[in-house]
Amino acid sequence: MTSLPGFEVPLYRSLTDPILLGGAPRGIAILNGTLAAALGLGLRLWLVGLIVWVVGHALAAAAARKDVQFAEVISRHARHPGSLSC
C-alpha cells in the first residue's frame, strides 16, 4: 500500500481515548459528584454525601476498568425490549 503525499494525517491517542476523571467516565463522575454535593451541602447530610460519592466513584471506576464505555452499553441495552432475547 502506498501513501500519497499530502494525504497523511497524524492521529494522536488523546483524540481517541475517552475522558476519565479519577478512573471513572467524565459524565458519571460529574453526576455522582453533583448528587453527593446536593446531599452533603443541600440536605446537610455530610456523611451520607461522602459515602455516596466514595461508593459511587469506586463502582464507576471499577466498571470503567472492565469496559470504558459501560454507560453507553447499559443505556443501549435498556432501550431494547426483553422480547428480543433468544
N, C-alpha and C positions, 0 to 999 in steps of 0.2 A: 504494500500500500504506500503510495507516495503522497506527500503532503504538498499542497500548493502554497507558495509563499504569500503571505498576507492573509491567509485563512486559518491561522492558528491563534487560539486564544488561551492564555493560561487560566486554569481552573484551580482556584485556591480552595483548600479544605474548609476554611472558615465559611465559605459560601454554601456548603452542602451540609455541614453539621448542624443539628438542632441546637437552639439556645437553651442552656440549662442554668438554673440558679441553685447552687449548692447541691447539684446532682439531680434535682427534680426539674421537670419541664417548666418553662417560664410561666405559662398561663396558670398552671396548677399551683405553683409556688406563690404567685400573686394572689390567687383566690384563697388559698389556705391562710396566708398572712393577713389578708383583709378580714376573713372570718374570725381569726384569732384576735386581731386588734379590736374588732367590734365586741367580742365577748369580754376582753380584758379592759378596754377603755370605756366602751359604751355601757355595758352592764355592770362594770366594776367587779367582774369575776376574774381576778388576776390569775389565780392558779388554774382555773378551767381553761382560760385562753392560752396559757403557756403549755398546758398538756395537749390541747387540740393542735397547737402549732407544731410541737415536737413530734407527736404521733403521726399527724398528717404528713409532715415533711419526710419523716422516716419511711412511711409507707410509699409515698410518691417516688422517693429516691431509690427504694428497693425495686419498685416496679420498673423504673427507668433503667436500672441495671440489666434487667431481662430484655426489655424492648422499649426503646426511647419514645416510640410513637404509640404507647399503650393507650393514651387518652383518645386518639383518633380511632383506634381499633375498637375500643369499647363503645364509642358513640356510633360508629358504623354498625356494630353488632346489635345495638339497641334499636336501631331503625328497622331491622329486618324482622318480619313476623316469625313466630315459632313454628308456623305450619310449613316452613321451607326445610325443616330438618329431614334428614334421610331416614 
